[in-house]
């Protein structure tokens, strides 16, 4: 394969709502460029990008798939992404390495919620973006409504490059940049180039002039030329459009029928001639605040944006060359692990097809096999030139489940499989809760979870069960209580004897010291699970030797690790040990540990024990017209509304909600708002559980 420099490499990513036609458009572009002889279809399960079995079953993209094509002396790397935000990790990693975003809009449905959600991420990264309105030949297509909605999404900087029309029953596209009419045969393919019809000249001239003005706005020299001549040449317009895209202030809009191969060639020509190349982007700043120069002379730096574990092949690592050039058998250092990796092979990937190459230049996207120490988000650099590319920030989990293997013998297989799934998709988060004794899986939604289950069963041969996770409750007390316990054991030889008298009280920050005790010592223990234990030595007369107090405290802490109500951690208690007895021969550390534990448990149960539940601060962004139903649902979940803020056409609801009530909230909110609302939650505090709920939990 020809080696392309950074000026002739275009990295684009197709994003857009489910069923907008991204996969079909990618397939058509490969066909137009001659890389494939026959176009596959999603229905036929034979497209280049959707090659996974699960994608064939669902008839939709689940994974982001890198492809490439060569068109008029340019190399175009294409990443086809899923359309559902359950797979947002695949979308974000692709956006991160793309130079230009191609947002595909279905002309039948306009800008859907999936497009809106993805736009927020594009806007965050400030990436050059163009829009493609697809399916213009469908009887229900409405290009003008779609364009209007694009303008509502991105503002008045959306500008038509083309618009569709039908002349004598033939699908046509009028291009106001080239000022030509493209008339397509019924079966699509190569169009006939015609002059603009008389009845379209006024509109075409108007749109052309608007495009000229928008192009001139983004370059001072072009603005001066525009004032001098009153217009710009086509090359000058291209220069201005590119500048506007790089400034994230101009969003060209095209129209195509990907299925019928209408307009895709012109779109590819624009990507070649106008869309920013890798060399056009601003230099990147590393985590070390170094400038990563996008030149072939700079030290080699690779950024890993995707990992795939393939059966019978092993780990396939996708990367973008951020600086320098990479050759087969190069040795590079991982900035996270410090380990040296050898890139024995380099590939260009087209779906599952691997094409070996000997070299990749700065700006290019490629893959390699069987790296030992490298994962998604890692940086590989040339020895002696350490640098760390800023990582992709993935969203927090929206759905959590406990996960166990249906067969106990598969526990280890499940653990290994989940590690690989997380490696492939960092939005899948796996943690083990020592407190709950559960393995917790976090993901982006029910569809994401179903996909993980499918991969476990079909990819790794493990059947798993997903259930509602337990809640990490806490136990405490509401009043003071005293208790004593005498431990005596005699079984021949040395026995065990210890007697402990103690008082317990609820503790809070700033409370006065205990009254009525001769305090000889105090220990403040910050508990690993939050809260404190204050342990007071109030022994007088030496009835218990000082050396046994640590054992008493140890027994108390063991009880606090598994409270008597629900087995939850105990917090925020203070204990005064004020009396007891010991034996000169039979007393020892074990005896006092047992006595301390029993005395504390008895006092705790008599101190009006109270269950505390975790409370989250919840922020919900919801369209104005849907606020009522969302608030009603929140109140049914024992939420306390703290305030409401305005943000454009949205309202931001802020409230506190018990964590247990958030189970299933992601799915429910999506259903209530047709996917238009988003939320995030963070732990806030522990608060008392209502009495009726506490009774049910204790019984359970």
C-alpha positions as CSV (number, residue, x, y, z in Angstrom):
1,X,0.0,0.0,0.0
2,X,1.1,3.6,-0.7
3,X,2.4,5.5,2.3
4,X,0.5,8.8,2.7
5,X,1.8,11.8,4.5
6,X,-0.2,13.8,7.1
7,X,-1.4,16.3,4.4
8,X,-3.1,13.5,2.5
9,X,-4.7,11.6,5.3
10,X,-8.3,12.4,6.4
11,X,-9.6,10.7,9.5
12,X,-13.4,10.9,9.6
13,X,-16.0,9.3,12.0
14,X,-19.6,8.7,11.1
15,X,-21.9,9.5,14.0
16,X,-25.6,9.8,14.2
17,X,-28.8,8.3,15.5
18,X,-29.8,4.7,15.2
19,X,-30.9,3.9,11.6
20,X,-29.5,7.1,10.1
21,X,-27.6,5.1,7.5
22,X,-24.0,5.4,8.7
23,X,-23.0,1.8,7.9
24,X,-24.7,2.0,4.5
25,X,-22.8,5.3,3.7
26,X,-19.5,3.8,4.7
27,X,-20.2,0.7,2.5
28,X,-21.1,3.0,-0.5
29,X,-17.9,5.0,-0.1
30,X,-15.8,1.9,-0.1
31,X,-17.6,0.8,-3.3
32,X,-17.2,4.2,-5.0
33,X,-13.5,4.1,-4.3
34,X,-13.2,0.6,-5.8
35,X,-12.1,-1.1,-2.5
36,X,-15.0,-3.5,-2.8
37,X,-16.7,-4.9,-5.9
38,X,-20.2,-5.3,-4.5
39,X,-22.0,-3.3,-1.9
40,X,-23.3,-5.2,1.1
41,X,-26.4,-4.3,3.1
42,X,-27.3,-4.3,6.8
43,X,-30.2,-6.6,6.0
44,X,-28.0,-8.9,4.0
45,X,-25.5,-9.1,7.0
46,X,-22.6,-8.6,4.6
47,X,-21.3,-5.1,5.1
48,X,-17.6,-4.6,5.8
49,X,-18.1,-2.7,9.1
50,X,-20.9,-4.7,10.8
51,X,-19.2,-8.1,10.8
52,X,-19.8,-9.2,14.4
53,X,-22.4,-11.9,14.9
54,X,-24.2,-9.8,17.5
55,X,-24.5,-7.0,14.9
56,X,-25.9,-9.5,12.4
57,X,-28.5,-10.6,14.9
58,X,-29.6,-7.1,15.9
59,X,-29.3,-5.5,12.5
60,X,-27.4,-2.6,13.9
61,X,-23.9,-1.5,14.8
62,X,-22.7,-2.4,18.3
63,X,-18.9,-1.7,17.9
64,X,-17.0,1.2,16.3
65,X,-15.3,-0.2,13.2
66,X,-12.2,1.4,11.5
67,X,-12.2,1.2,7.7
68,X,-10.2,3.0,5.0
69,X,-10.5,4.1,1.4
70,X,-8.3,5.9,-1.1
71,X,-9.8,8.6,-3.3
72,X,-8.1,11.0,-5.7
73,X,-4.6,10.7,-4.1
74,X,-6.0,10.9,-0.5
75,X,-6.4,8.3,2.1
76,X,-9.7,8.5,4.0
77,X,-9.8,6.6,7.3
78,X,-13.4,6.0,8.3
79,X,-14.7,4.9,11.6
80,X,-18.3,3.6,11.6
81,X,-19.9,4.0,15.0
82,X,-23.1,2.7,16.7
83,X,-26.1,5.0,16.9
84,X,-27.3,4.2,20.4
85,X,-25.8,6.0,23.4
86,X,-25.7,2.7,25.3
87,X,-22.5,2.3,23.3
88,X,-21.2,5.8,23.9
89,X,-17.7,4.5,24.8
90,X,-17.3,3.3,21.2
91,X,-18.5,6.7,19.9
92,X,-16.3,8.8,22.2
93,X,-13.1,6.9,21.4
94,X,-13.7,7.3,17.7
95,X,-14.5,11.1,18.0
96,X,-11.3,11.4,20.0
97,X,-9.0,10.3,17.1
98,X,-11.0,11.8,14.2
99,X,-10.0,15.0,12.4
100,X,-13.5,15.6,11.1
101,X,-16.9,14.4,12.3
102,X,-19.5,13.4,9.8
103,X,-22.9,13.6,11.5
104,X,-25.5,11.6,9.5
105,X,-29.1,12.7,9.7
106,X,-32.1,10.6,8.4
107,X,-34.1,12.9,6.2
108,X,-37.3,11.1,7.3
109,X,-36.8,11.8,11.0
110,X,-34.5,14.9,11.2
111,X,-32.3,15.6,14.1
112,X,-33.1,12.8,16.6
113,X,-32.2,12.6,20.3
114,X,-29.2,10.4,19.4
115,X,-27.8,13.1,17.2
116,X,-28.4,15.7,20.0
117,X,-26.6,13.6,22.6
118,X,-23.6,13.0,20.4
119,X,-23.5,16.6,19.4
120,X,-22.8,17.6,23.0
121,X,-19.6,15.4,22.9
122,X,-18.6,16.8,19.5
123,X,-19.0,20.3,20.9
124,X,-16.9,19.5,23.9
125,X,-14.0,18.3,21.8
126,X,-14.5,21.3,19.4
127,X,-14.1,19.1,16.4
128,X,-14.6,20.1,12.8
129,X,-18.0,18.8,11.8
130,X,-20.1,18.5,8.7
131,X,-23.7,17.1,8.4
132,X,-25.0,14.7,5.8
133,X,-28.8,14.4,5.3
134,X,-29.4,10.9,4.2
135,X,-32.3,9.1,2.4
136,X,-33.3,12.2,0.4
137,X,-35.0,9.9,-2.1
138,X,-37.4,8.4,0.4
139,X,-41.0,9.4,-0.1
140,X,-41.2,10.6,3.6
141,X,-37.9,12.6,3.3
142,X,-38.0,16.3,4.3
143,X,-34.6,18.0,3.7
144,X,-35.8,21.5,4.7
145,X,-37.1,20.4,8.1
146,X,-33.9,18.4,8.7
147,X,-31.8,21.4,7.8
148,X,-33.9,23.6,10.1
149,X,-33.4,21.2,13.0
150,X,-29.6,21.1,12.3
151,X,-29.6,24.9,12.6
152,X,-31.5,24.7,15.9
153,X,-28.8,22.3,17.1
154,X,-25.6,24.1,16.0
155,X,-26.8,27.7,15.3
156,X,-26.8,29.8,12.2
157,X,-23.4,28.6,11.2
158,X,-24.9,25.6,9.6
159,X,-24.8,26.3,5.8
160,X,-26.1,24.4,2.8
161,X,-23.6,23.1,0.4
162,X,-26.3,21.2,-1.4
163,X,-30.0,20.6,-1.5
164,X,-32.1,17.9,-3.2
165,X,-34.8,18.2,-5.8
166,X,-36.6,16.0,-8.3
167,X,-36.7,16.9,-12.0
168,X,-38.9,14.9,-14.4
169,X,-39.0,12.1,-11.9
170,X,-35.2,11.9,-11.5
171,X,-33.4,12.5,-8.2
172,X,-31.1,15.5,-8.4
173,X,-28.7,17.3,-6.0
174,X,-28.0,21.0,-6.6
175,X,-24.5,22.0,-5.4
176,X,-24.2,25.6,-4.5
177,X,-20.4,25.4,-4.0
178,X,-19.7,24.2,-7.5
179,X,-22.9,25.7,-8.8
180,X,-23.8,22.5,-10.7
181,X,-26.8,20.2,-10.8
182,X,-26.1,16.4,-10.4
183,X,-28.8,14.3,-12.0
184,X,-28.8,10.6,-11.0
185,X,-30.0,7.6,-12.9
186,X,-32.7,5.5,-11.2
187,X,-30.2,3.0,-10.0
188,X,-27.8,5.7,-8.6
189,X,-24.1,5.8,-9.3
190,X,-22.3,8.3,-11.5
191,X,-24.5,11.4,-12.1
192,X,-25.0,13.6,-15.1
193,X,-23.6,17.1,-14.6
194,X,-26.0,19.8,-15.8
195,X,-26.3,23.6,-15.6
196,X,-28.7,24.9,-13.0
197,X,-32.3,25.1,-14.2
198,X,-33.8,28.6,-14.7
199,X,-36.4,28.0,-12.0
200,X,-33.6,27.2,-9.4
201,X,-31.1,30.0,-10.3
202,X,-32.5,32.6,-7.9
203,X,-32.4,30.2,-4.9
204,X,-29.0,28.8,-5.9
205,X,-27.5,32.2,-6.2
206,X,-28.9,33.2,-2.9
207,X,-27.5,30.1,-1.2
208,X,-24.2,30.6,-3.0
209,X,-23.9,34.1,-1.8
210,X,-24.7,33.0,1.8
211,X,-21.9,30.4,1.5
212,X,-19.5,33.0,0.2
213,X,-20.2,35.3,3.1
214,X,-19.8,32.5,5.6
215,X,-16.5,31.4,4.1
216,X,-15.2,34.9,4.1
217,X,-16.0,35.5,7.8
218,X,-13.4,33.0,8.9
219,X,-10.3,34.5,7.3
220,X,-9.3,38.2,7.3
221,X,-7.6,38.0,3.9
222,X,-10.7,36.4,2.4
223,X,-12.9,39.1,4.0
224,X,-10.8,41.8,2.3
225,X,-11.0,39.9,-1.0
226,X,-14.7,39.6,-0.6
227,X,-15.1,43.4,0.0
228,X,-12.9,44.1,-3.1
229,X,-14.5,41.6,-5.5
230,X,-18.0,41.1,-4.0
231,X,-17.4,37.3,-4.3
232,X,-14.8,34.6,-3.9
233,X,-13.5,31.9,-6.3
234,X,-14.3,28.3,-5.6
235,X,-10.8,27.7,-4.3
236,X,-11.0,30.7,-2.0
237,X,-14.4,29.4,-0.7
238,X,-12.8,26.1,0.1
239,X,-10.1,27.8,2.1
240,X,-12.7,29.8,4.0
241,X,-14.9,26.8,4.7
242,X,-11.9,24.8,6.0
243,X,-10.9,27.7,8.3
244,X,-14.5,27.9,9.6
245,X,-14.6,24.1,10.2
246,X,-11.3,24.3,12.1
247,X,-12.6,27.1,14.2
248,X,-15.8,25.0,14.9
249,X,-17.8,27.9,13.5
250,X,-19.0,26.6,10.2
251,X,-20.9,23.4,9.6
252,X,-21.4,22.4,6.0
253,X,-24.6,20.4,5.1
254,X,-24.7,17.8,2.3
255,X,-27.4,15.5,1.1
256,X,-27.1,11.9,-0.1
257,X,-28.9,8.7,-0.7
258,X,-26.4,6.2,0.7
259,X,-28.6,3.2,-0.3
260,X,-28.9,4.3,-3.9
261,X,-25.3,5.7,-4.1
262,X,-26.4,9.2,-4.8
263,X,-24.1,12.0,-3.7
264,X,-21.4,9.9,-2.0
265,X,-18.8,10.7,-4.6
266,X,-19.2,14.4,-4.2
267,X,-19.1,14.0,-0.4
268,X,-15.8,12.2,-0.7
269,X,-14.5,14.9,-3.0
270,X,-15.3,17.5,-0.4
271,X,-13.6,15.4,2.3
272,X,-10.5,15.2,0.1
273,X,-10.4,18.9,-0.9
274,X,-11.8,20.8,2.1
275,X,-12.3,18.8,5.3
276,X,-9.3,19.3,7.6
277,X,-6.5,16.8,7.4
278,X,-4.4,15.6,10.4
279,X,-1.8,18.3,9.5
280,X,-4.3,21.1,9.8
281,X,-5.2,20.6,13.4
282,X,-3.5,22.5,16.2
283,X,-0.7,20.8,18.1
284,X,-1.8,18.8,21.1
285,X,-0.7,19.4,24.7
286,X,0.2,16.3,26.6
287,X,-0.5,15.6,30.3
288,X,3.1,16.8,31.0
289,X,2.2,20.0,29.2
290,X,4.5,19.2,26.3
291,X,3.6,20.2,22.8
292,X,3.1,17.1,20.6
293,X,4.1,18.2,17.2
294,X,2.2,16.6,14.3
295,X,5.3,16.2,12.1
296,X,7.1,13.1,10.7
297,X,10.4,14.4,12.1
298,X,9.1,14.4,15.7
299,X,9.7,11.4,18.0
300,X,7.2,8.7,17.5
301,X,4.1,8.9,19.7
302,X,1.0,6.6,19.4
303,X,-2.3,6.9,21.2
304,X,-4.3,3.7,21.8
305,X,-8.0,4.4,21.3
306,X,-9.5,1.0,21.0
307,X,-8.8,-2.6,22.0
308,X,-10.5,-5.7,20.6
309,X,-10.1,-9.3,21.9
310,X,-10.5,-11.6,18.9
311,X,-11.0,-15.4,19.2
312,X,-8.0,-17.4,18.0
313,X,-6.1,-14.2,17.4
314,X,-5.7,-12.4,20.7
315,X,-5.6,-8.7,21.5
316,X,-5.9,-6.3,18.6
317,X,-4.8,-2.8,19.5
318,X,-5.9,0.3,17.4
319,X,-3.9,3.4,17.6
320,X,-3.4,6.8,16.0
321,X,0.1,8.1,15.1
322,X,0.2,11.4,17.0
323,X,3.8,12.3,15.9
324,X,6.7,10.9,13.9
325,X,6.3,7.6,12.1
326,X,6.0,4.0,13.2
327,X,7.6,1.0,11.5
328,X,7.1,-2.7,11.9
329,X,9.3,-4.1,14.8
330,X,9.7,-0.7,16.4
331,X,10.2,-0.7,20.2
332,X,8.1,1.8,22.1
333,X,7.5,2.5,25.8
334,X,4.1,2.5,27.5
335,X,3.8,5.8,29.5
336,X,1.5,4.2,32.1
337,X,3.3,1.0,32.8
338,X,6.9,1.9,31.8
339,X,7.0,-1.4,29.9
340,X,8.6,-1.7,26.4
341,X,6.4,-3.1,23.7
342,X,7.5,-4.4,20.3
343,X,5.1,-3.8,17.4
344,X,6.0,-6.9,15.4
345,X,3.2,-6.2,12.8
346,X,1.3,-3.2,11.6
347,X,-2.0,-3.3,9.9
348,X,-4.6,-1.2,8.1
349,X,-8.0,-2.6,9.2
350,X,-11.2,-2.8,7.1
351,X,-13.7,-4.5,9.4
352,X,-12.2,-7.9,10.2
353,X,-9.8,-7.8,7.2
354,X,-6.2,-7.0,8.0
355,X,-3.8,-5.5,5.4
356,X,-0.2,-5.6,6.6
357,X,1.9,-2.5,6.1
358,X,5.5,-1.7,6.9
359,X,5.1,1.9,8.0
360,X,2.5,4.4,9.1
361,X,3.0,8.2,9.1
362,X,1.9,10.8,11.6
363,X,-1.9,11.4,11.4
364,X,-2.6,7.8,10.3
365,X,-4.7,5.1,12.0
366,X,-3.5,1.5,12.3
367,X,-3.5,-1.6,14.4
368,X,-1.1,-4.1,15.8
369,X,-1.4,-7.5,17.5
370,X,-0.5,-9.1,20.9
371,X,0.8,-6.1,22.9
372,X,1.4,-7.4,26.4
373,X,1.1,-4.4,28.6
374,X,-1.1,-1.9,26.7
375,X,-4.7,-1.0,27.0
376,X,-7.2,1.6,25.6
377,X,-6.1,5.2,26.5
378,X,-2.4,4.3,26.8
379,X,0.4,6.2,25.1
380,X,3.4,4.6,23.4
381,X,6.4,6.7,22.9
382,X,10.0,6.5,21.6
383,X,12.5,5.7,24.2
384,X,13.9,8.9,25.8
385,X,11.0,11.1,24.7
386,X,8.4,10.4,27.4
387,X,4.9,11.9,26.7
388,X,1.4,11.0,27.7
389,X,-1.5,11.9,25.5
390,X,-4.5,13.2,27.4
391,X,-6.9,10.2,27.9
392,X,-10.5,9.9,26.7
393,X,-12.9,10.7,29.6
394,X,-15.7,8.2,29.6
395,X,-19.1,8.8,31.2
396,X,-19.9,7.3,34.6
397,X,-22.1,4.2,34.7
398,X,-25.9,4.7,34.5
399,X,-26.9,1.2,35.4
400,X,-25.3,-1.1,38.0
401,X,-25.9,-4.9,38.5
402,X,-24.4,-7.6,40.6
403,X,-23.0,-10.3,38.4
404,X,-22.3,-13.9,39.2
405,X,-21.7,-17.0,37.1
406,X,-24.6,-19.4,36.9
407,X,-22.1,-22.2,37.5
408,X,-19.7,-21.8,40.4
409,X,-17.1,-23.6,38.4
410,X,-17.2,-20.7,35.9
411,X,-16.3,-18.0,38.5
412,X,-12.7,-17.6,37.3
413,X,-13.8,-17.7,33.6
414,X,-16.3,-14.9,34.4
415,X,-13.7,-12.8,36.1
416,X,-11.2,-13.1,33.1
417,X,-14.0,-12.4,30.6
418,X,-15.2,-9.3,32.4
419,X,-11.6,-8.0,32.4
420,X,-11.4,-8.4,28.7
421,X,-14.8,-6.8,28.2
422,X,-13.6,-3.8,30.3
423,X,-10.4,-3.6,28.3
424,X,-12.5,-3.5,25.1
425,X,-15.1,-1.1,26.4
426,X,-13.9,1.1,29.4
427,X,-17.5,2.2,30.0
428,X,-18.0,-1.3,31.4
429,X,-16.8,-0.9,35.0
430,X,-16.1,-4.0,37.2
431,X,-15.7,-3.6,41.0
432,X,-15.8,-6.0,43.9
433,X,-17.5,-4.8,47.0
434,X,-16.0,-6.4,50.1
435,X,-18.8,-4.9,52.2
436,X,-21.6,-6.3,50.0
437,X,-19.6,-9.4,49.0
438,X,-20.8,-8.8,45.4
439,X,-19.1,-8.2,42.1
440,X,-20.7,-5.1,40.7
441,X,-20.9,-4.3,37.0
442,X,-21.6,-0.8,35.8
443,X,-22.7,0.0,32.3
444,X,-24.7,2.5,30.2
445,X,-28.1,0.9,30.0
446,X,-30.2,-2.2,29.6
447,X,-29.2,-2.7,25.9
448,X,-25.6,-2.4,26.9
449,X,-26.1,-4.9,29.7
450,X,-27.8,-7.3,27.3
451,X,-24.9,-7.0,24.9
452,X,-22.4,-7.8,27.7
453,X,-24.5,-10.9,28.6
454,X,-24.5,-12.0,25.0
455,X,-20.7,-11.6,24.7
456,X,-20.1,-13.5,28.0
457,X,-22.2,-16.4,26.8
458,X,-21.3,-16.5,23.1
459,X,-17.8,-15.1,23.2
460,X,-16.5,-16.7,26.4
461,X,-18.9,-19.5,27.1
462,X,-20.0,-18.2,30.5
463,X,-23.6,-17.8,31.5
464,X,-24.1,-15.0,34.0
465,X,-26.9,-13.8,36.3
466,X,-27.4,-10.1,36.7
467,X,-29.4,-8.8,39.7
468,X,-30.1,-5.7,41.7
469,X,-27.0,-4.9,43.8
470,X,-27.3,-4.8,47.6
471,X,-27.3,-1.3,49.1
472,X,-24.4,-0.3,51.5
473,X,-26.5,0.7,54.5
474,X,-24.9,1.8,57.8
475,X,-26.1,1.2,61.3
476,X,-25.9,3.6,64.3
477,X,-27.8,4.4,67.5
478,X,-30.2,7.2,68.7
479,X,-29.7,7.0,72.5
480,X,-27.2,6.0,75.1
481,X,-27.2,2.5,76.7
482,X,-25.1,0.5,79.2
483,X,-24.3,-3.1,79.2
484,X,-21.8,-5.6,80.8
485,X,-20.7,-9.0,79.8
486,X,-18.8,-11.7,81.7
487,X,-16.9,-14.2,79.7
488,X,-15.8,-17.3,81.6
489,X,-14.5,-20.5,80.2
490,X,-12.9,-23.4,82.0
491,X,-11.9,-26.6,80.2
492,X,-9.0,-28.0,82.1
493,X,-5.7,-26.1,82.4
494,X,-5.7,-22.4,81.9
495,X,-9.2,-20.9,81.4
496,X,-10.5,-17.6,80.1
497,X,-12.0,-14.9,82.2
498,X,-13.0,-11.3,81.5
499,X,-15.8,-8.9,82.5
500,X,-16.4,-5.6,80.8
501,X,-18.8,-2.8,81.7
502,X,-19.3,-0.1,79.1
503,X,-21.6,2.7,78.0
504,X,-22.3,3.7,74.4
505,X,-23.7,7.0,73.0
506,X,-24.4,8.4,69.6
507,X,-21.5,10.5,68.4
508,X,-21.5,13.7,66.3
509,X,-18.8,16.3,65.5
510,X,-18.3,18.9,68.2
511,X,-20.2,17.2,71.0
512,X,-18.9,17.7,74.5
513,X,-16.9,15.1,76.4
514,X,-18.9,12.4,78.3
515,X,-20.0,13.5,81.8
516,X,-19.8,11.5,85.0
517,X,-16.6,9.5,84.0
518,X,-13.0,9.8,85.1
519,X,-11.5,9.8,81.6
520,X,-8.0,8.4,81.7
521,X,-7.5,8.1,77.9
522,X,-9.2,8.6,74.6
523,X,-8.7,7.1,71.1
524,X,-10.4,8.5,68.0
525,X,-10.7,5.8,65.2
526,X,-11.6,7.0,61.7
527,X,-13.4,4.1,60.2
528,X,-12.5,2.9,56.7
529,X,-16.2,2.9,55.8
530,X,-16.8,6.4,57.1
531,X,-17.7,7.9,60.4
532,X,-15.9,7.4,63.7
533,X,-15.5,5.3,66.8
534,X,-14.5,7.2,70.0
535,X,-13.1,4.8,72.6
536,X,-12.6,6.1,76.1
537,X,-10.7,4.5,79.0
538,X,-12.6,5.3,82.1
539,X,-11.2,2.5,84.3
540,X,-10.5,3.4,87.9
541,X,-8.7,1.4,90.5
542,X,-7.0,-0.9,88.0
543,X,-9.9,-3.3,87.8
544,X,-8.9,-4.0,84.2
545,X,-5.2,-3.8,83.2
546,X,-4.4,-1.2,80.6
547,X,-2.9,-3.9,78.4
548,X,-6.4,-5.4,77.8
549,X,-8.0,-2.2,76.5
550,X,-6.8,-2.7,72.9
551,X,-8.4,-6.2,72.9
552,X,-11.7,-4.7,74.1
553,X,-11.5,-2.1,71.3
554,X,-10.7,-4.8,68.8
555,X,-13.8,-6.8,69.8
556,X,-15.9,-3.7,69.5
557,X,-14.5,-3.0,66.0
558,X,-15.3,-6.6,64.9
559,X,-18.9,-6.1,65.8
560,X,-18.9,-2.7,64.0
561,X,-17.9,-4.5,60.8
562,X,-21.1,-6.5,60.8
563,X,-23.9,-4.7,62.6
564,X,-26.7,-6.7,64.4
565,X,-29.5,-5.2,62.4
566,X,-28.6,-6.0,58.8
567,X,-25.0,-7.0,58.9
568,X,-24.0,-3.5,57.7
569,X,-21.1,-1.4,59.0
570,X,-21.7,0.6,62.3
571,X,-20.6,4.2,62.5
572,X,-20.6,7.3,64.7
573,X,-20.6,5.7,68.2
574,X,-18.6,6.5,71.3
575,X,-17.8,3.9,73.9
576,X,-16.8,4.5,77.5
577,X,-15.3,1.4,79.3
578,X,-15.7,2.2,83.0
579,X,-15.6,-1.0,84.9
580,X,-14.9,-4.7,84.9
581,X,-13.0,-7.6,86.4
582,X,-10.0,-9.7,85.5
583,X,-8.3,-12.8,86.8
584,X,-4.6,-13.0,87.6
585,X,-4.3,-16.4,85.8
586,X,-7.2,-16.8,83.4
587,X,-7.5,-13.3,81.9
588,X,-6.0,-12.8,78.5
589,X,-6.5,-10.8,75.3
590,X,-8.9,-13.2,73.7
591,X,-11.1,-13.2,76.8
592,X,-11.4,-9.4,76.9
593,X,-11.9,-9.2,73.1
594,X,-14.9,-11.6,73.4
595,X,-16.3,-9.8,76.5
596,X,-15.9,-6.4,74.8
597,X,-17.7,-7.6,71.6
598,X,-20.6,-9.1,73.6
599,X,-21.0,-6.1,75.8
600,X,-21.0,-3.7,72.9
601,X,-23.6,-5.7,70.9
602,X,-25.9,-5.9,73.9
603,X,-25.6,-2.1,74.5
604,X,-26.1,-1.4,70.8
605,X,-29.4,-3.4,70.5
606,X,-30.7,-1.5,73.6
607,X,-29.7,2.0,72.2
608,X,-32.5,2.3,69.7
609,X,-30.4,1.2,66.7
610,X,-31.1,3.1,63.5
611,X,-30.4,2.1,59.9
612,X,-28.8,4.8,57.6
613,X,-29.1,4.7,53.8
614,X,-26.8,6.3,51.2
615,X,-28.3,9.5,49.7
616,X,-27.2,10.7,46.3
617,X,-27.3,14.2,44.9
618,X,-29.1,13.8,41.6
619,X,-29.0,16.3,38.7
620,X,-31.5,15.8,35.9
621,X,-31.4,17.8,32.6
622,X,-34.9,17.5,31.1
623,X,-36.8,19.4,28.3
624,X,-39.1,22.0,29.7
625,X,-42.2,20.3,28.4
626,X,-41.4,17.1,30.3
627,X,-40.5,18.5,33.7
628,X,-43.9,17.7,35.3
629,X,-43.7,13.9,34.7
630,X,-40.1,13.7,35.7
631,X,-40.7,15.6,39.0
632,X,-43.7,13.3,39.7
633,X,-41.5,10.3,39.2
634,X,-38.7,11.7,41.4
635,X,-41.1,12.4,44.2
636,X,-42.3,8.8,44.0
637,X,-38.7,7.8,44.6
638,X,-38.6,9.8,47.9
639,X,-36.6,12.6,46.3
640,X,-36.3,16.0,47.9
641,X,-36.2,18.7,45.2
642,X,-33.5,21.3,46.1
643,X,-33.9,23.7,43.1
644,X,-34.6,24.1,39.4
645,X,-32.3,26.0,37.0
646,X,-32.9,27.0,33.3
647,X,-30.6,26.1,30.5
648,X,-31.8,27.0,27.0
649,X,-34.8,24.7,26.3
650,X,-34.0,22.5,29.3
651,X,-34.5,22.6,33.0
652,X,-31.9,21.3,35.5
653,X,-33.6,19.6,38.4
654,X,-31.4,19.2,41.5
655,X,-32.5,16.9,44.3
656,X,-31.4,14.3,46.8
657,X,-32.6,10.7,46.3
658,X,-31.9,7.5,48.3
659,X,-29.6,5.3,46.3
660,X,-31.9,2.3,46.5
661,X,-34.6,4.4,44.6
662,X,-32.2,5.0,41.7
663,X,-32.2,1.3,40.7
664,X,-33.7,1.2,37.2
665,X,-33.9,5.0,37.0
666,X,-31.9,5.3,33.8
667,X,-34.3,3.1,31.9
668,X,-37.4,4.8,33.4
669,X,-36.1,8.3,32.7
670,X,-35.4,7.3,29.1
671,X,-38.9,5.9,28.7
672,X,-40.5,9.0,30.3
673,X,-38.7,11.5,28.1
674,X,-38.1,9.5,24.8
675,X,-34.4,9.5,25.7
676,X,-34.2,13.3,25.8
677,X,-33.3,13.7,29.5
678,X,-29.9,13.0,31.0
679,X,-28.8,12.6,34.6
680,X,-25.9,12.1,36.9
681,X,-25.6,11.2,40.5
682,X,-23.0,11.5,43.2
683,X,-22.9,10.2,46.8
684,X,-23.9,12.9,49.3
685,X,-24.4,11.5,52.8
686,X,-26.0,8.8,54.9
687,X,-29.5,9.6,56.3
688,X,-31.9,7.7,58.6
689,X,-34.2,5.2,56.8
690,X,-37.9,5.7,57.5
691,X,-39.1,3.3,60.3
692,X,-41.5,1.3,58.1
693,X,-38.7,0.6,55.5
694,X,-36.2,-0.2,58.3
695,X,-38.6,-2.8,59.7
696,X,-38.9,-4.5,56.3
697,X,-35.1,-4.5,55.8
698,X,-34.4,-5.9,59.2
699,X,-37.0,-8.7,58.6
700,X,-35.4,-9.4,55.2
